[in-house]
């Protein structure tokens, strides 16, 4: 309650605290702490709080603009996967506990339980990134390359069609995910996360009533970030292929992969810029990402909002304003 009272009397500001929806839970990342709060099947809340050590604190060079983007993205992916696995552990598919697989047993024997868990998270992050690269970057190039064999396209037409196919696949993927029951609940927790952050940024006490009144779409959402990644990739690849006439499909795929670190770095800086300022330009820039959140962010119920409030409160820094964007 002390944090709620203190914050309700402060001048509203944008916070660097961000989060992620989980299976029946929410993770919040503050400047000093990471908190995961999960509502267990019996209705009680399970809390996990850890001190955060930022990459830039260990290696200052990795905090430099246009370098930090890739490393912070990978770190966020690792935190997200770890938190997702933690939340899933409270909802086993079978009543009977499963015996560890031979691969899990081998990892545990070779690395120890803690290192084995880290290896699993690393593998999950790698596979997640690989899936995204294949689905949103390589598949559109392959499809348009196949079309080009049947019907030759000028370079500008090929670039344009690749961009259109990339956006269609991205939007289709989001829409399909939103249709599944389990994902709808995750996306409702997503709404609780956004609403909680908005309530705090508006300088209001963190109560269920105040949080519920807030918008569920937030400009610094991961959905918006991914959409901007797609847009930046289209613009950069169009410029690149305008100067380098690459027609071979596999060569184009390779160049798309080489461009990815540049794309993520630029997008990260753009995301920070639009997150810091609120004016007609930034509102125009974030409008498409906010629109896409219609498929990834749903209205939460009160129990979900309570999870969001608790997770957010756990990561608030003691020093007022230390979390300011």
ABEGO torsion letter per residue (X at the ends): XAAAAAAAABBBBBBABBBBBBBGBBBBBBAABBBBBBBBAAGBBBBBBBBBBBAAAABAAAABBGAAAAAAAAAAAAAAAAAAAAAAAABBABABBBBBBAAAAAAAAAAEAAAAAAAAAAAAAAAAAAAAAAAAAAAAAAAAAAAAAABBBBAAAAAAAAAAAAAAAAAAAAAAAAABAAAAAAAAAAAAAAAAAAAAAAGBBBBAAAAAABBABBAABAAAAAAAAAAAAAAAAAAAAAABBBABAAAAAAAAAAAAAAAAAAAAAAAAAAAABBBAAAAAAAAAAAAAAAAABBBBBAAAAAAAAAAAAAABBABBGAABX
